[in-house]
Amino acid sequence: MSRHLGLDVGGTNLKWAVVERDREPRLLKTGRLPTDTAGGEQSVVRQLLVVARTVFSDIEGIESVGVGMPGVLD
């Protein structure tokens, strides 16, 4: 059994999901909140950290994190 966190950063929403995979994938948790674009890139990074910390404290055993973002990332 393995658990994985996926984060999707969009211009409108920040979405996430935790999937557990044994033989068949199973969705454990999902969430969404408006992306704080008015606060600039630092606000978006803070949002990512808050979500990640919350998920890691709620669900044990997450082995990997994947992040999807639009555009070019420095």
N, CA, C, O and CB atoms as a CASP TS submission, in Angstrom:
PFRMAT TS
TARGET T0000
AUTHOR 0000-0000-0000
METHOD Language model
MODEL 1
PARENT N/A
ATOM      1  N   MET     1       0.840  -1.173   0.000  1.00  0.00           N
ATOM      2  CA  MET     1       0.000   0.000   0.000  1.00  0.00           C
ATOM      3  C   MET     1       0.889   1.242   0.000  1.00  0.00           C
ATOM      4  O   MET     1       1.835   1.332   0.782  1.00  0.00           O
ATOM      5  CB  MET     1      -0.958  -0.005   1.216  1.00  0.00           C
ATOM      6  N   SER     2       0.588   2.186  -0.865  1.00  0.00           N
ATOM      7  CA  SER     2       1.316   3.449  -0.890  1.00  0.00           C
ATOM      8  C   SER     2       0.324   4.600  -0.999  1.00  0.00           C
ATOM      9  O   SER     2      -0.757   4.453  -1.569  1.00  0.00           O
ATOM     10  CB  SER     2       2.328   3.483  -2.064  1.00  0.00           C
ATOM     11  N   ARG     3       0.706   5.745  -0.445  1.00  0.00           N
ATOM     12  CA  ARG     3      -0.147   6.937  -0.465  1.00  0.00           C
ATOM     13  C   ARG     3       0.604   8.084  -1.127  1.00  0.00           C
ATOM     14  O   ARG     3       1.809   8.253  -0.938  1.00  0.00           O
ATOM     15  CB  ARG     3      -0.590   7.332   0.973  1.00  0.00           C
ATOM     16  N   HIS     4      -0.141   8.873  -1.913  1.00  0.00           N
ATOM     17  CA  HIS     4       0.471   9.941  -2.699  1.00  0.00           C
ATOM     18  C   HIS     4      -0.420  11.177  -2.679  1.00  0.00           C
ATOM     19  O   HIS     4      -1.644  11.072  -2.755  1.00  0.00           O
ATOM     20  CB  HIS     4       0.723   9.478  -4.152  1.00  0.00           C
ATOM     21  N   LEU     5       0.208  12.352  -2.576  1.00  0.00           N
ATOM     22  CA  LEU     5      -0.495  13.634  -2.576  1.00  0.00           C
ATOM     23  C   LEU     5      -0.276  14.319  -3.913  1.00  0.00           C
ATOM     24  O   LEU     5       0.861  14.460  -4.364  1.00  0.00           O
ATOM     25  CB  LEU     5      -0.014  14.539  -1.409  1.00  0.00           C
ATOM     26  N   GLY     6      -1.349  14.741  -4.542  1.00  0.00           N
ATOM     27  CA  GLY     6      -1.274  15.512  -5.775  1.00  0.00           C
ATOM     28  C   GLY     6      -1.829  16.901  -5.539  1.00  0.00           C
ATOM     29  O   GLY     6      -2.913  17.055  -4.977  1.00  0.00           O
ATOM     30  N   LEU     7      -1.083  17.924  -5.971  1.00  0.00           N
ATOM     31  CA  LEU     7      -1.492  19.322  -5.839  1.00  0.00           C
ATOM     32  C   LEU     7      -1.613  19.929  -7.231  1.00  0.00           C
ATOM     33  O   LEU     7      -0.720  19.765  -8.063  1.00  0.00           O
ATOM     34  CB  LEU     7      -0.479  20.129  -4.966  1.00  0.00           C
ATOM     35  N   ASP     8      -2.707  20.624  -7.484  1.00  0.00           N
ATOM     36  CA  ASP     8      -2.953  21.271  -8.769  1.00  0.00           C
ATOM     37  C   ASP     8      -3.137  22.757  -8.519  1.00  0.00           C
ATOM     38  O   ASP     8      -4.162  23.183  -7.985  1.00  0.00           O
ATOM     39  CB  ASP     8      -4.200  20.660  -9.490  1.00  0.00           C
ATOM     40  N   VAL     9      -2.139  23.548  -8.907  1.00  0.00           N
ATOM     41  CA  VAL     9      -2.179  24.988  -8.701  1.00  0.00           C
ATOM     42  C   VAL     9      -2.688  25.643  -9.973  1.00  0.00           C
ATOM     43  O   VAL     9      -2.038  25.581 -11.016  1.00  0.00           O
ATOM     44  CB  VAL     9      -0.779  25.543  -8.309  1.00  0.00           C
ATOM     45  N   GLY    10      -3.846  26.268  -9.885  1.00  0.00           N
ATOM     46  CA  GLY    10      -4.418  26.968 -11.021  1.00  0.00           C
ATOM     47  C   GLY    10      -4.603  28.439 -10.700  1.00  0.00           C
ATOM     48  O   GLY    10      -4.439  28.856  -9.554  1.00  0.00           O
ATOM     49  N   GLY    11      -4.937  29.209 -11.691  1.00  0.00           N
ATOM     50  CA  GLY    11      -5.156  30.637 -11.493  1.00  0.00           C
ATOM     51  C   GLY    11      -6.397  30.942 -10.679  1.00  0.00           C
ATOM     52  O   GLY    11      -6.515  32.028 -10.111  1.00  0.00           O
ATOM     53  N   THR    12      -7.322  30.001 -10.614  1.00  0.00           N
ATOM     54  CA  THR    12      -8.569  30.195  -9.878  1.00  0.00           C
ATOM     55  C   THR    12      -8.606  29.391  -8.584  1.00  0.00           C
ATOM     56  O   THR    12      -9.017  29.905  -7.544  1.00  0.00           O
ATOM     57  CB  THR    12      -9.749  29.815 -10.747  1.00  0.00           C
ATOM     58  N   ASN    13      -8.180  28.140  -8.645  1.00  0.00           N
ATOM     59  CA  ASN    13      -8.261  27.250  -7.480  1.00  0.00           C
ATOM     60  C   ASN    13      -6.976  26.463  -7.273  1.00  0.00           C
ATOM     61  O   ASN    13      -6.237  26.166  -8.212  1.00  0.00           O
ATOM     62  CB  ASN    13      -9.427  26.287  -7.635  1.00  0.00           C
ATOM     63  N   LEU    14      -6.739  26.141  -6.018  1.00  0.00           N
ATOM     64  CA  LEU    14      -5.704  25.196  -5.623  1.00  0.00           C
ATOM     65  C   LEU    14      -6.450  23.936  -5.191  1.00  0.00           C
ATOM     66  O   LEU    14      -7.233  23.970  -4.242  1.00  0.00           O
ATOM     67  CB  LEU    14      -4.765  25.772  -4.461  1.00  0.00           C
ATOM     68  N   LYS    15      -6.210  22.830  -5.882  1.00  0.00           N
ATOM     69  CA  LYS    15      -6.910  21.574  -5.590  1.00  0.00           C
ATOM     70  C   LYS    15      -5.893  20.523  -5.158  1.00  0.00           C
ATOM     71  O   LYS    15      -4.728  20.570  -5.554  1.00  0.00           O
ATOM     72  CB  LYS    15      -7.721  21.080  -6.830  1.00  0.00           C
ATOM     73  N   TRP    16      -6.344  19.581  -4.348  1.00  0.00           N
ATOM     74  CA  TRP    16      -5.463  18.502  -3.939  1.00  0.00           C
ATOM     75  C   TRP    16      -6.249  17.214  -3.744  1.00  0.00           C
ATOM     76  O   TRP    16      -7.463  17.210  -3.540  1.00  0.00           O
ATOM     77  CB  TRP    16      -4.722  18.872  -2.656  1.00  0.00           C
ATOM     78  N   ALA    17      -5.498  16.128  -3.819  1.00  0.00           N
ATOM     79  CA  ALA    17      -6.084  14.808  -3.598  1.00  0.00           C
ATOM     80  C   ALA    17      -5.015  13.882  -3.035  1.00  0.00           C
ATOM     81  O   ALA    17      -3.838  13.983  -3.380  1.00  0.00           O
ATOM     82  CB  ALA    17      -6.680  14.230  -4.914  1.00  0.00           C
ATOM     83  N   VAL    18      -5.444  12.985  -2.169  1.00  0.00           N
ATOM     84  CA  VAL    18      -4.577  11.932  -1.656  1.00  0.00           C
ATOM     85  C   VAL    18      -5.139  10.610  -2.161  1.00  0.00           C
ATOM     86  O   VAL    18      -6.322  10.312  -1.995  1.00  0.00           O
ATOM     87  CB  VAL    18      -4.484  11.961  -0.079  1.00  0.00           C
ATOM     88  N   VAL    19      -4.265   9.829  -2.778  1.00  0.00           N
ATOM     89  CA  VAL    19      -4.651   8.538  -3.340  1.00  0.00           C
ATOM     90  C   VAL    19      -3.863   7.447  -2.636  1.00  0.00           C
ATOM     91  O   VAL    19      -2.660   7.575  -2.406  1.00  0.00           O
ATOM     92  CB  VAL    19      -4.410   8.496  -4.878  1.00  0.00           C
ATOM     93  N   GLU    20      -4.561   6.372  -2.300  1.00  0.00           N
ATOM     94  CA  GLU    20      -3.908   5.195  -1.738  1.00  0.00           C
ATOM     95  C   GLU    20      -3.915   4.121  -2.813  1.00  0.00           C
ATOM     96  O   GLU    20      -4.932   3.863  -3.457  1.00  0.00           O
ATOM     97  CB  GLU    20      -4.622   4.700  -0.425  1.00  0.00           C
ATOM     98  N   ARG    21      -2.777   3.515  -2.985  1.00  0.00           N
ATOM     99  CA  ARG    21      -2.683   2.497  -4.036  1.00  0.00           C
ATOM    100  C   ARG    21      -2.231   1.182  -3.420  1.00  0.00           C
ATOM    101  O   ARG    21      -1.155   1.087  -2.830  1.00  0.00           O
ATOM    102  CB  ARG    21      -1.704   2.939  -5.162  1.00  0.00           C
ATOM    103  N   ASP    22      -3.062   0.191  -3.570  1.00  0.00           N
ATOM    104  CA  ASP    22      -2.700  -1.173  -3.218  1.00  0.00           C
ATOM    105  C   ASP    22      -2.755  -1.934  -4.529  1.00  0.00           C
ATOM    106  O   ASP    22      -1.800  -1.882  -5.304  1.00  0.00           O
ATOM    107  CB  ASP    22      -3.664  -1.801  -2.105  1.00  0.00           C
ATOM    108  N   ARG    23      -3.806  -2.614  -4.792  1.00  0.00           N
ATOM    109  CA  ARG    23      -3.987  -3.201  -6.128  1.00  0.00           C
ATOM    110  C   ARG    23      -4.737  -2.222  -7.013  1.00  0.00           C
ATOM    111  O   ARG    23      -4.411  -2.057  -8.188  1.00  0.00           O
ATOM    112  CB  ARG    23      -4.750  -4.554  -6.049  1.00  0.00           C
ATOM    113  N   GLU    24      -5.734  -1.580  -6.445  1.00  0.00           N
ATOM    114  CA  GLU    24      -6.517  -0.575  -7.162  1.00  0.00           C
ATOM    115  C   GLU    24      -6.376   0.756  -6.428  1.00  0.00           C
ATOM    116  O   GLU    24      -6.372   0.778  -5.197  1.00  0.00           O
ATOM    117  CB  GLU    24      -8.025  -0.999  -7.276  1.00  0.00           C
ATOM    118  N   PRO    25      -6.259   1.868  -7.161  1.00  0.00           N
ATOM    119  CA  PRO    25      -6.182   3.167  -6.495  1.00  0.00           C
ATOM    120  C   PRO    25      -7.497   3.500  -5.779  1.00  0.00           C
ATOM    121  O   PRO    25      -8.588   3.173  -6.247  1.00  0.00           O
ATOM    122  CB  PRO    25      -5.840   4.267  -7.515  1.00  0.00           C
ATOM    123  N   ARG    26      -7.351   4.159  -4.632  1.00  0.00           N
ATOM    124  CA  ARG    26      -8.525   4.573  -3.859  1.00  0.00           C
ATOM    125  C   ARG    26      -8.321   6.010  -3.397  1.00  0.00           C
ATOM    126  O   ARG    26      -7.290   6.338  -2.810  1.00  0.00           O
ATOM    127  CB  ARG    26      -8.766   3.624  -2.639  1.00  0.00           C
ATOM    128  N   LEU    27      -9.295   6.859  -3.659  1.00  0.00           N
ATOM    129  CA  LEU    27      -9.238   8.262  -3.279  1.00  0.00           C
ATOM    130  C   LEU    27      -9.532   8.386  -1.788  1.00  0.00           C
ATOM    131  O   LEU    27     -10.592   7.967  -1.323  1.00  0.00           O
ATOM    132  CB  LEU    27     -10.238   9.107  -4.113  1.00  0.00           C
ATOM    133  N   LEU    28      -8.580   8.971  -1.030  1.00  0.00           N
ATOM    134  CA  LEU    28      -8.756   9.105   0.414  1.00  0.00           C
ATOM    135  C   LEU    28      -9.290  10.468   0.820  1.00  0.00           C
ATOM    136  O   LEU    28     -10.113  10.572   1.730  1.00  0.00           O
ATOM    137  CB  LEU    28      -7.452   8.851   1.114  1.00  0.00           C
ATOM    138  N   LYS    29      -8.818  11.525   0.137  1.00  0.00           N
ATOM    139  CA  LYS    29      -9.199  12.877   0.547  1.00  0.00           C
ATOM    140  C   LYS    29      -8.991  13.824  -0.626  1.00  0.00           C
ATOM    141  O   LYS    29      -8.043  13.677  -1.397  1.00  0.00           O
ATOM    142  CB  LYS    29      -8.377  13.343   1.786  1.00  0.00           C
ATOM    143  N   THR    30      -9.884  14.794  -0.752  1.00  0.00           N
ATOM    144  CA  THR    30      -9.727  15.847  -1.755  1.00  0.00           C
ATOM    145  C   THR    30     -10.046  17.183  -1.118  1.00  0.00           C
ATOM    146  O   THR    30     -10.672  17.250  -0.060  1.00  0.00           O
ATOM    147  CB  THR    30     -10.637  15.593  -2.987  1.00  0.00           C
ATOM    148  N   GLY    31      -9.611  18.243  -1.772  1.00  0.00           N
ATOM    149  CA  GLY    31      -9.932  19.576  -1.289  1.00  0.00           C
ATOM    150  C   GLY    31      -9.696  20.620  -2.360  1.00  0.00           C
ATOM    151  O   GLY    31      -9.033  20.380  -3.368  1.00  0.00           O
ATOM    152  N   ARG    32     -10.263  21.786  -2.105  1.00  0.00           N
ATOM    153  CA  ARG    32     -10.098  22.893  -3.044  1.00  0.00           C
ATOM    154  C   ARG    32     -10.271  24.202  -2.279  1.00  0.00           C
ATOM    155  O   ARG    32     -11.094  24.298  -1.368  1.00  0.00           O
ATOM    156  CB  ARG    32     -11.120  22.792  -4.227  1.00  0.00           C
ATOM    157  N   LEU    33      -9.487  25.205  -2.659  1.00  0.00           N
ATOM    158  CA  LEU    33      -9.660  26.546  -2.131  1.00  0.00           C
ATOM    159  C   LEU    33      -9.246  27.542  -3.200  1.00  0.00           C
ATOM    160  O   LEU    33      -8.454  27.210  -4.081  1.00  0.00           O
ATOM    161  CB  LEU    33      -8.840  26.749  -0.830  1.00  0.00           C
ATOM    162  N   PRO    34      -9.770  28.758  -3.134  1.00  0.00           N
ATOM    163  CA  PRO    34      -9.398  29.762  -4.135  1.00  0.00           C
ATOM    164  C   PRO    34      -7.906  30.090  -4.043  1.00  0.00           C
ATOM    165  O   PRO    34      -7.364  30.248  -2.949  1.00  0.00           O
ATOM    166  CB  PRO    34     -10.239  31.045  -3.952  1.00  0.00           C
ATOM    167  N   THR    35      -7.257  30.189  -5.185  1.00  0.00           N
ATOM    168  CA  THR    35      -5.837  30.545  -5.224  1.00  0.00           C
ATOM    169  C   THR    35      -5.690  32.025  -4.905  1.00  0.00           C
ATOM    170  O   THR    35      -6.381  32.863  -5.482  1.00  0.00           O
ATOM    171  CB  THR    35      -5.210  30.215  -6.611  1.00  0.00           C
ATOM    172  N   ASP    36      -4.783  32.344  -3.981  1.00  0.00           N
ATOM    173  CA  ASP    36      -4.543  33.733  -3.580  1.00  0.00           C
ATOM    174  C   ASP    36      -3.572  34.389  -4.561  1.00  0.00           C
ATOM    175  O   ASP    36      -2.394  34.572  -4.251  1.00  0.00           O
ATOM    176  CB  ASP    36      -3.985  33.803  -2.127  1.00  0.00           C
ATOM    177  N   THR    37      -4.073  34.738  -5.740  1.00  0.00           N
ATOM    178  CA  THR    37      -3.212  35.356  -6.753  1.00  0.00           C
ATOM    179  C   THR    37      -2.955  36.824  -6.456  1.00  0.00           C
ATOM    180  O   THR    37      -1.964  37.381  -6.928  1.00  0.00           O
ATOM    181  CB  THR    37      -3.837  35.214  -8.133  1.00  0.00           C
ATOM    182  N   ALA    38      -3.827  37.463  -5.684  1.00  0.00           N
ATOM    183  CA  ALA    38      -3.647  38.883  -5.372  1.00  0.00           C
ATOM    184  C   ALA    38      -2.406  39.109  -4.516  1.00  0.00           C
ATOM    185  O   ALA    38      -1.795  40.176  -4.572  1.00  0.00           O
ATOM    186  CB  ALA    38      -4.884  39.431  -4.654  1.00  0.00           C
ATOM    187  N   GLY    39      -2.033  38.109  -3.727  1.00  0.00           N
ATOM    188  CA  GLY    39      -0.872  38.228  -2.853  1.00  0.00           C
ATOM    189  C   GLY    39       0.437  37.878  -3.527  1.00  0.00           C
ATOM    190  O   GLY    39       1.490  37.917  -2.891  1.00  0.00           O
ATOM    191  N   GLY    40       0.389  37.535  -4.811  1.00  0.00           N
ATOM    192  CA  GLY    40       1.608  37.206  -5.546  1.00  0.00           C
ATOM    193  C   GLY    40       2.072  35.783  -5.299  1.00  0.00           C
ATOM    194  O   GLY    40       1.402  34.985  -4.644  1.00  0.00           O
ATOM    195  N   GLU    41       3.250  35.494  -5.849  1.00  0.00           N
ATOM    196  CA  GLU    41       3.763  34.118  -5.794  1.00  0.00           C
ATOM    197  C   GLU    41       4.019  33.633  -4.373  1.00  0.00           C
ATOM    198  O   GLU    41       3.847  32.449  -4.081  1.00  0.00           O
ATOM    199  CB  GLU    41       5.039  34.015  -6.591  1.00  0.00           C
ATOM    200  N   GLN    42       4.431  34.539  -3.487  1.00  0.00           N
ATOM    201  CA  GLN    42       4.697  34.122  -2.101  1.00  0.00           C
ATOM    202  C   GLN    42       3.430  33.636  -1.407  1.00  0.00           C
ATOM    203  O   GLN    42       3.474  32.705  -0.603  1.00  0.00           O
ATOM    204  CB  GLN    42       5.308  35.278  -1.307  1.00  0.00           C
ATOM    205  N   SER    43       2.304  34.269  -1.720  1.00  0.00           N
ATOM    206  CA  SER    43       1.033  33.832  -1.132  1.00  0.00           C
ATOM    207  C   SER    43       0.641  32.447  -1.621  1.00  0.00           C
ATOM    208  O   SER    43       0.129  31.632  -0.854  1.00  0.00           O
ATOM    209  CB  SER    43      -0.077  34.828  -1.459  1.00  0.00           C
ATOM    210  N   VAL    44       0.882  32.185  -2.894  1.00  0.00           N
ATOM    211  CA  VAL    44       0.568  30.870  -3.449  1.00  0.00           C
ATOM    212  C   VAL    44       1.453  29.806  -2.802  1.00  0.00           C
ATOM    213  O   VAL    44       0.976  28.723  -2.465  1.00  0.00           O
ATOM    214  CB  VAL    44       0.751  30.865  -4.989  1.00  0.00           C
ATOM    215  N   VAL    45       2.732  30.108  -2.628  1.00  0.00           N
ATOM    216  CA  VAL    45       3.646  29.166  -1.971  1.00  0.00           C
ATOM    217  C   VAL    45       3.192  28.913  -0.533  1.00  0.00           C
ATOM    218  O   VAL    45       3.215  27.773  -0.068  1.00  0.00           O
ATOM    219  CB  VAL    45       5.104  29.706  -1.992  1.00  0.00           C
ATOM    220  N   ARG    46       2.782  29.965   0.170  1.00  0.00           N
ATOM    221  CA  ARG    46       2.282  29.793   1.543  1.00  0.00           C
ATOM    222  C   ARG    46       1.052  28.883   1.560  1.00  0.00           C
ATOM    223  O   ARG    46       0.919  28.022   2.430  1.00  0.00           O
ATOM    224  CB  ARG    46       1.936  31.165   2.172  1.00  0.00           C
ATOM    225  N   GLN    47       0.156  29.083   0.590  1.00  0.00           N
ATOM    226  CA  GLN    47      -1.026  28.218   0.507  1.00  0.00           C
ATOM    227  C   GLN    47      -0.629  26.759   0.307  1.00  0.00           C
ATOM    228  O   GLN    47      -1.179  25.869   0.955  1.00  0.00           O
ATOM    229  CB  GLN    47      -1.942  28.673  -0.638  1.00  0.00           C
ATOM    230  N   LEU    48       0.320  26.517  -0.584  1.00  0.00           N
ATOM    231  CA  LEU    48       0.788  25.145  -0.816  1.00  0.00           C
ATOM    232  C   LEU    48       1.318  24.526   0.471  1.00  0.00           C
ATOM    233  O   LEU    48       1.018  23.374   0.783  1.00  0.00           O
ATOM    234  CB  LEU    48       1.878  25.123  -1.899  1.00  0.00           C
ATOM    235  N   LEU    49       2.102  25.291   1.209  1.00  0.00           N
ATOM    236  CA  LEU    49       2.675  24.781   2.457  1.00  0.00           C
ATOM    237  C   LEU    49       1.599  24.485   3.495  1.00  0.00           C
ATOM    238  O   LEU    49       1.670  23.471   4.190  1.00  0.00           O
ATOM    239  CB  LEU    49       3.675  25.781   3.023  1.00  0.00           C
ATOM    240  N   VAL    50       0.607  25.358   3.605  1.00  0.00           N
ATOM    241  CA  VAL    50      -0.481  25.134   4.562  1.00  0.00           C
ATOM    242  C   VAL    50      -1.245  23.863   4.209  1.00  0.00           C
ATOM    243  O   VAL    50      -1.532  23.041   5.079  1.00  0.00           O
ATOM    244  CB  VAL    50      -1.440  26.344   4.591  1.00  0.00           C
ATOM    245  N   VAL    51      -1.573  23.708   2.932  1.00  0.00           N
ATOM    246  CA  VAL    51      -2.296  22.507   2.498  1.00  0.00           C
ATOM    247  C   VAL    51      -1.459  21.260   2.771  1.00  0.00           C
ATOM    248  O   VAL    51      -1.962  20.284   3.328  1.00  0.00           O
ATOM    249  CB  VAL    51      -2.652  22.595   0.993  1.00  0.00           C
ATOM    250  N   ALA    52      -0.187  21.289   2.383  1.00  0.00           N
ATOM    251  CA  ALA    52       0.679  20.119   2.574  1.00  0.00           C
ATOM    252  C   ALA    52       0.802  19.764   4.056  1.00  0.00           C
ATOM    253  O   ALA    52       0.694  18.593   4.421  1.00  0.00           O
ATOM    254  CB  ALA    52       2.074  20.381   1.977  1.00  0.00           C
ATOM    255  N   ARG    53       1.025  20.755   4.904  1.00  0.00           N
ATOM    256  CA  ARG    53       1.144  20.481   6.344  1.00  0.00           C
ATOM    257  C   ARG    53      -0.143  19.889   6.906  1.00  0.00           C
ATOM    258  O   ARG    53      -0.110  18.952   7.705  1.00  0.00           O
ATOM    259  CB  ARG    53       1.500  21.766   7.104  1.00  0.00           C
ATOM    260  N   THR    54      -1.269  20.440   6.484  1.00  0.00           N
ATOM    261  CA  THR    54      -2.559  19.940   6.960  1.00  0.00           C
ATOM    262  C   THR    54      -2.781  18.493   6.534  1.00  0.00           C
ATOM    263  O   THR    54      -3.179  17.653   7.341  1.00  0.00           O
ATOM    264  CB  THR    54      -3.698  20.820   6.438  1.00  0.00           C
ATOM    265  N   VAL    55      -2.523  18.213   5.270  1.00  0.00           N
ATOM    266  CA  VAL    55      -2.720  16.853   4.760  1.00  0.00           C
ATOM    267  C   VAL    55      -1.771  15.881   5.455  1.00  0.00           C
ATOM    268  O   VAL    55      -2.183  14.789   5.845  1.00  0.00           O
ATOM    269  CB  VAL    55      -2.506  16.808   3.230  1.00  0.00           C
ATOM    270  N   PHE    56      -0.502  16.266   5.615  1.00  0.00           N
ATOM    271  CA  PHE    56       0.468  15.377   6.260  1.00  0.00           C
ATOM    272  C   PHE    56       0.120  15.133   7.726  1.00  0.00           C
ATOM    273  O   PHE    56       0.429  14.067   8.258  1.00  0.00           O
ATOM    274  CB  PHE    56       1.875  15.963   6.150  1.00  0.00           C
ATOM    275  N   SER    57      -0.515  16.096   8.388  1.00  0.00           N
ATOM    276  CA  SER    57      -0.908  15.866   9.783  1.00  0.00           C
ATOM    277  C   SER    57      -2.177  15.017   9.877  1.00  0.00           C
ATOM    278  O   SER    57      -2.385  14.321  10.871  1.00  0.00           O
ATOM    279  CB  SER    57      -1.122  17.205  10.500  1.00  0.00           C
ATOM    280  N   ASP    58      -3.027  15.070   8.845  1.00  0.00           N
ATOM    281  CA  ASP    58      -4.273  14.290   8.843  1.00  0.00           C
ATOM    282  C   ASP    58      -4.085  12.847   8.371  1.00  0.00           C
ATOM    283  O   ASP    58      -4.770  11.942   8.848  1.00  0.00           O
ATOM    284  CB  ASP    58      -5.297  14.970   7.964  1.00  0.00           C
ATOM    285  N   ILE    59      -3.159  12.634   7.438  1.00  0.00           N
ATOM    286  CA  ILE    59      -2.998  11.320   6.810  1.00  0.00           C
ATOM    287  C   ILE    59      -1.541  10.886   6.919  1.00  0.00           C
ATOM    288  O   ILE    59      -0.644  11.583   6.446  1.00  0.00           O
ATOM    289  CB  ILE    59      -3.452  11.352   5.318  1.00  0.00           C
ATOM    290  N   GLU    60      -1.313   9.752   7.533  1.00  0.00           N
ATOM    291  CA  GLU    60       0.050   9.232   7.687  1.00  0.00           C
ATOM    292  C   GLU    60       0.470   8.430   6.463  1.00  0.00           C
ATOM    293  O   GLU    60      -0.365   7.912   5.721  1.00  0.00           O
ATOM    294  CB  GLU    60       0.155   8.360   8.948  1.00  0.00           C
ATOM    295  N   GLY    61       1.771   8.339   6.270  1.00  0.00           N
ATOM    296  CA  GLY    61       2.321   7.431   5.277  1.00  0.00           C
ATOM    297  C   GLY    61       2.351   7.931   3.849  1.00  0.00           C
ATOM    298  O   GLY    61       2.463   7.127   2.924  1.00  0.00           O
ATOM    299  N   ILE    62       2.254   9.239   3.640  1.00  0.00           N
ATOM    300  CA  ILE    62       2.334   9.761   2.273  1.00  0.00           C
ATOM    301  C   ILE    62       3.780   9.636   1.802  1.00  0.00           C
ATOM    302  O   ILE    62       4.701  10.130   2.452  1.00  0.00           O
ATOM    303  CB  ILE    62       1.842  11.254   2.197  1.00  0.00           C
ATOM    304  N   GLU    63       3.966   8.974   0.670  1.00  0.00           N
ATOM    305  CA  GLU    63       5.302   8.674   0.155  1.00  0.00           C
ATOM    306  C   GLU    63       5.800   9.655  -0.891  1.00  0.00           C
ATOM    307  O   GLU    63       7.008   9.818  -1.064  1.00  0.00           O
ATOM    308  CB  GLU    63       5.315   7.307  -0.423  1.00  0.00           C
ATOM    309  N   SER    64       4.883  10.309  -1.589  1.00  0.00           N
ATOM    310  CA  SER    64       5.324  11.223  -2.642  1.00  0.00           C
ATOM    311  C   SER    64       4.328  12.357  -2.808  1.00  0.00           C
ATOM    312  O   SER    64       3.163  12.259  -2.423  1.00  0.00           O
ATOM    313  CB  SER    64       5.505  10.475  -3.972  1.00  0.00           C
ATOM    314  N   VAL    65       4.831  13.443  -3.399  1.00  0.00           N
ATOM    315  CA  VAL    65       4.014  14.621  -3.684  1.00  0.00           C
ATOM    316  C   VAL    65       4.273  15.023  -5.122  1.00  0.00           C
ATOM    317  O   VAL    65       5.422  15.123  -5.553  1.00  0.00           O
ATOM    318  CB  VAL    65       4.330  15.799  -2.698  1.00  0.00           C
ATOM    319  N   GLY    66       3.198  15.254  -5.860  1.00  0.00           N
ATOM    320  CA  GLY    66       3.302  15.758  -7.225  1.00  0.00           C
ATOM    321  C   GLY    66       2.592  17.095  -7.304  1.00  0.00           C
ATOM    322  O   GLY    66       1.515  17.266  -6.732  1.00  0.00           O
ATOM    323  N   VAL    67       3.197  18.054  -8.017  1.00  0.00           N
ATOM    324  CA  VAL    67       2.626  19.394  -8.143  1.00  0.00           C
ATOM    325  C   VAL    67       2.490  19.738  -9.613  1.00  0.00           C
ATOM    326  O   VAL    67       3.438  19.597 -10.385  1.00  0.00           O
ATOM    327  CB  VAL    67       3.497  20.448  -7.411  1.00  0.00           C
ATOM    328  N   GLY    68       1.302  20.193  -9.998  1.00  0.00           N
ATOM    329  CA  GLY    68       1.068  20.669 -11.354  1.00  0.00           C
ATOM    330  C   GLY    68       0.825  22.167 -11.321  1.00  0.00           C
ATOM    331  O   GLY    68       0.018  22.653 -10.529  1.00  0.00           O
ATOM    332  N   MET    69       1.530  22.907 -12.192  1.00  0.00           N
ATOM    333  CA  MET    69       1.386  24.364 -12.268  1.00  0.00           C
ATOM    334  C   MET    69       1.334  24.793 -13.724  1.00  0.00           C
ATOM    335  O   MET    69       1.998  24.199 -14.573  1.00  0.00           O
ATOM    336  CB  MET    69       2.549  25.079 -11.532  1.00  0.00           C
ATOM    337  N   PRO    70       0.549  25.821 -14.016  1.00  0.00           N
ATOM    338  CA  PRO    70       0.520  26.325 -15.387  1.00  0.00           C
ATOM    339  C   PRO    70       1.760  27.160 -15.680  1.00  0.00           C
ATOM    340  O   PRO    70       2.316  27.784 -14.777  1.00  0.00           O
ATOM    341  CB  PRO    70      -0.748  27.156 -15.629  1.00  0.00           C
ATOM    342  N   GLY    71       2.183  27.173 -16.902  1.00  0.00           N
ATOM    343  CA  GLY    71       3.278  28.043 -17.308  1.00  0.00           C
ATOM    344  C   GLY    71       4.646  27.525 -16.921  1.00  0.00           C
ATOM    345  O   GLY    71       4.811  26.388 -16.480  1.00  0.00           O
ATOM    346  N   VAL    72       5.614  28.395 -17.100  1.00  0.00           N
ATOM    347  CA  VAL    72       7.016  28.081 -16.825  1.00  0.00           C
ATOM    348  C   VAL    72       7.302  28.338 -15.356  1.00  0.00           C
ATOM    349  O   VAL    72       6.842  29.332 -14.795  1.00  0.00           O
ATOM    350  CB  VAL    72       7.966  28.917 -17.725  1.00  0.00           C
ATOM    351  N   LEU    73       8.057  27.449 -14.736  1.00  0.00           N
ATOM    352  CA  LEU    73       8.404  27.562 -13.324  1.00  0.00           C
ATOM    353  C   LEU    73       9.900  27.797 -13.196  1.00  0.00           C
ATOM    354  O   LEU    73      10.701  27.031 -13.732  1.00  0.00           O
ATOM    355  CB  LEU    73       7.978  26.294 -12.540  1.00  0.00           C
ATOM    356  N   ASP    74      10.285  28.868 -12.479  1.00  0.00           N
ATOM    357  CA  ASP    74      11.709  29.150 -12.228  1.00  0.00           C
ATOM    358  C   ASP    74      12.191  28.347 -11.048  1.00  0.00           C
ATOM    359  O   ASP    74      13.360  28.441 -10.673  1.00  0.00           O
ATOM    360  CB  ASP    74      11.946  30.654 -11.978  1.00  0.00           C
TER
END
